[in-house]
Amino acid sequence: MLTQNSEKLIRSLAQRKNRKKTGLFVAEGMKLVRDFVSAGISADIVYHIDELDG
């Protein structure tokens, strides 16, 4: 379940100033996730939506 604070954070990352302030960004899609894992890049937070799982 996505908390209200988590949703606010995710929405705030649409703005460059918030990405710079937090050092976070949103990466969407399984291809990007697989590419990050292959490159050894770790994630701070991962959200998964079952309905979109292919």
Secondary structure as the mmCIF struct_conf table of DSSP 4:
data_model
#
loop_
_struct_conf.conf_type_id
_struct_conf.id
_struct_conf.beg_label_comp_id
_struct_conf.beg_label_asym_id
_struct_conf.beg_label_seq_id
_struct_conf.end_label_comp_id
_struct_conf.end_label_asym_id
_struct_conf.end_label_seq_id
HELX_RH_AL_P HELX_RH_AL_P1 GLN A 4 SER A 12
TURN_TY1_P TURN_TY1_P1 LEU A 13 ALA A 14
BEND BEND1 GLN A 15 GLN A 15
HELX_RH_AL_P HELX_RH_AL_P2 ARG A 16 THR A 22
TURN_TY1_P TURN_TY1_P2 GLY A 23 GLY A 23
BEND BEND2 GLY A 29 GLY A 29
HELX_RH_AL_P HELX_RH_AL_P3 MET A 30 SER A 38
TURN_TY1_P TURN_TY1_P3 ALA A 39 GLY A 40
BEND BEND3 ASP A 44 ASP A 44
HELX_RH_3T_P HELX_RH_3T_P1 ASP A 50 LEU A 52
#
